[in-house]
Amino acid sequence: MPMGTRKRRDLSRARSALLKAILKSERLLDSTDEQVSLRAAAVLAQLAGALARLAETLDFEERLSALEEALALEPGARRRRSA
């Protein structure tokens, strides 16, 4: 069973929001106010980590879906009920 459309859409929206925040933070790095530029750098570091985790999650979900689909196609495969 492929990853759900809703989950994929939610992850895509989260990715878009993170990218938008990253772009805004990048612009703030050039601020003449040192505190603003330092805060923007800290925020960028956090956003980059969140984006990396999101990419890992999406990759994991896609690989898991592919494995589940492959197992379902194997001869003699029994369907398990979710707990």
Secondary structure as the mmCIF struct_conf table of DSSP 4:
data_model
#
loop_
_struct_conf.conf_type_id
_struct_conf.id
_struct_conf.beg_label_comp_id
_struct_conf.beg_label_asym_id
_struct_conf.beg_label_seq_id
_struct_conf.end_label_comp_id
_struct_conf.end_label_asym_id
_struct_conf.end_label_seq_id
HELX_LH_PP_P HELX_LH_PP_P1 PRO A 2 GLY A 4
HELX_RH_AL_P HELX_RH_AL_P1 THR A 5 LEU A 28
TURN_TY1_P TURN_TY1_P1 LEU A 29 ASP A 30
BEND BEND1 THR A 32 ASP A 33
HELX_RH_AL_P HELX_RH_AL_P2 GLU A 34 LEU A 73
BEND BEND2 GLU A 74 GLU A 74
TURN_TY1_P TURN_TY1_P2 PRO A 75 GLY A 76
HELX_LH_PP_P HELX_LH_PP_P2 ALA A 77 SER A 82
#
